[in-house]
């Protein structure tokens, strides 16, 4: 007998690890998975932010925990995975959301800033996927990996945006998603990416202040930027059995911006 839609989207009994989960898009995704029944472990660098985020999730009836760590450090990544398993059991869902950006013209972009962006946006995605995959997903022949990319990884920039390292890193996440999906499909693991457009966040605050949210909204067919609900549906689809036959896909959540700039 086939399951109902409600049963397919139900995450009761599942455990999710969300990197960069203390605020913004990561916290929105954590809310979505927790509201569907998953136990949540948040990780990012700042303990105070994590504590506040976990309290917010708990106020919504979600089983939430947190671990402060540097996502670009291999030893820290392993510690997070070990501690998360101790707290909630084997990890069923990994959300690779931790990220950073840096604004500078390509000709003058500091090398240390390039390395910082690449280490967090690309290296951490590999490290967490490898650690969780080897420890939890491959042995159990089941897993869901959700990578947070960006429409910045799907193309170039208008002249007012000088984020060469960020765009390059998100392009890497896009292809990492496809490559890992191909390699790990045999283990029952799906690997997909969300490519958000402009959402209000600490990372986009500078651009929103410079260009204006209204002006950015005018460039989207839906005439709006993202809000604090717009990633929830896709994240839950990727994480649940409703999306069990979807892998290696990159879905833009951008109000249609990528549709009119794809060619």
N, C-alpha and C positions, 0 to 999 in steps of 0.2 A: 504494500500500500504506500502510495506517495505521501510525503509529509505536507502539512499545510504551510502556507507562506510564513505564518508566525513561528512554526517549528524550524523552518529553514534559517530564519534570521536569529534564532535564539542562541545566545552564547553562554547560557548557564553551565557552570562547571569548567569553563575555559579560563585560561590565564593569559594576560597580555602584558608585555613589556613595552613601554612607550618612551623613547629617548627624546630629549628636549620637550618633556611633557609638562613642565611647570607653568606654561602660559601659552597664549596664542593658539596656533593651529594644532600643536601637540596636545594641549589640554582639551581642545574641542573634540579631537579624535578619541582621546581617553574617555571623555563624557559619553560619546556615542557607544563605545564598546562596553563601558560599565553599565550604561542604562539598558543594554541588551543582556546583561547578566554576567559579564566577564569580571574576574578579579583583576585589578589593575596595579601594576608597579610602574611608578614614574621615576625617571632619572634625568638629571641635569647637573650643572656645576654647583648651584647655589642652594644650600639647605633651607634657607628661610623661604625662598620662592616655592620650593617643593613642599614644605610643610603647609604653606597656605593653599597650594593647589590640592593636596591630599585632603585637607579639611573641607575644601569646596566640594570635592567629589563625595566625601562621606556625608555631607549635608544633603546630597541627592540620593542617599541610600546605596552608594557604591562602595564595595570592599576595595579600599585603596591603600597603597603603601608607597614609600619613596626611598631612594638611595642616591646620595650626592656623589658625583664622580665626574672625571674628565673623559668624555666619550672617545677622545682621540688617542688615549693611552691604553695599549694592549693589556697591561696588568690590571688597570682599573676596569676595563671592559669585562675581563674574566671575573673580577670580584663582584661586579654588578650581577652577572649571570648567576654565579654561585649563590649570592644572597637572595636574588629573586626566586630561585628555585626553592630555597629554604623557606621563604615567606609564603609562596603560593603554589608550589609544585612545578611540574614541568611546564615550560612556556609553549603555549599553542600558537600565539599571535605575537609577532615582533613588528613594531612600528618604528622605522628608522626616520625620525623627524629632526634630530639635532642638526643645527646648521648655523652658519654665520655668513656675513657678507662684508664687502669692503669697497668703498667707492674711491676710485682713482683712475685717471687716464692710463690707458695701457702702456704708453711710452714711459710713464713715471711710476708705475705700480710697484710698491715695495715688495721685494722677494719674501720677506718675513710675513707680510700680509697674505701673499699668494699661498704660502705654506700653511698658514693658519686656516684659511678657507678650505683648502684641499684636505687638510688633516681632519677637520670636523665634518665637512660635507661629503667626502668620499671615503677616506680611510675608516671613519667610524662606522659607516654603512657596511663596509666589508668586514670589519672586526666583529661587529655585533651579529651579522648574518652568519659568519663562520662559527662563532662561539655557540650561538643558539642552535644553529643547524646541526652541528656535530653532537652537541650535548642532549638536545631534546627532540628535534624534528626528524632527522634521518633515522635514528634508532626506532622511533615510533611510527615511521612511515606516514606522518601527517604534520602539516604546519601551514601557516599563513604568514607571509612576509609582505609588509606594506611599506614601500619607500616613498617618502615625500620629496618629489622632484620640484619642478616649477615650469611655467611656460617659458621662463628665461632659459631653460635647457632645450627648448624646441626651436630656437632661432636667435637672431641677433637683437640689437637694442636700437631704440631711437637715440639721436645724438646726446640728449640730455642725461642719459644713463651711462655711467662709466663703471661697469661692474664685470669686467672681463673674467676675473677669477670665479665669481659666483656663477655666471652663465656657463662657464666651462665645467665647473664642478657639477652643476645640475644636468648638463649634457652627459657627463659620465654616469650619473645616477640612472638616467634613462636607459643607457645601453647595459649597465650592470644589471638592471632589472630584467632585460631581455635575455642576457647571457645566463644568469642564474636560474631563470625560469626553465630554460632549455636543459640545463644540467641537472636540476633537482626535481623536475617533474616526475622522474622515475621513482622518487621517494615519497610521492603523494604531497609534495610541497608546492603551493602556488606562490608566485612572486609577482606582484603588481605595483604600479606607481600611481600616485596622485600628482597632478601637475597644477597647482593652484595658480591663479592669476593674482591680481592685487587684492589683498585682505588687510585690514588695519592690524598692525602688529608693531612690535619694537623694531623689527628689521626693516619694515617699509615706512616707518614714521618720517624719515628724512625725505623720501621721494614724495610722500603724500603732502608734506608741508611745502615742498618746493613746487610741485605741479598742481596740487589740489585734488581732493577726492572727486569733486564734481567734474573736473576736466578729464580725469582718468575714466570716470564712468561714461562720459560721452563717447569714448573710443570703443565701448563694448556694445554689441547688438542689444543686450538686455538693459543697457543704460544704467548700470549699477556696478559697484565693486562687491566683493564677497563679504559675508557677515558671519556671525558666530554659530550659524547652523549649517552652512552650505557644504561642509565637508562630511557631515555626519552620515548621510545616506550612502555615499560611495565607500567610505571607510567600512561601514557595517557590511555592505555587499561583499567587499574583498575579504573581510575577516570571517564571514559566516559560511555555512554550507550552501546558502543561496548563490554564492559565487564559486562553488567548487570546480566548475569547468572553465574558469577564467584564469589565465596565467600569461605572463609576459606582456601585459597591456599597460599603456600609459594613457590615463584619462585626464584631460584638462578640465578644471573647474574654474572657469574664467569669464563667465557671462558671454561667451562666444568670441572673445578676442582672437584666439588662435584660429578660429574658423575663417576669419576674414583676412588673416595675415599668413596663411599657410603656404601660399604659392609665391 
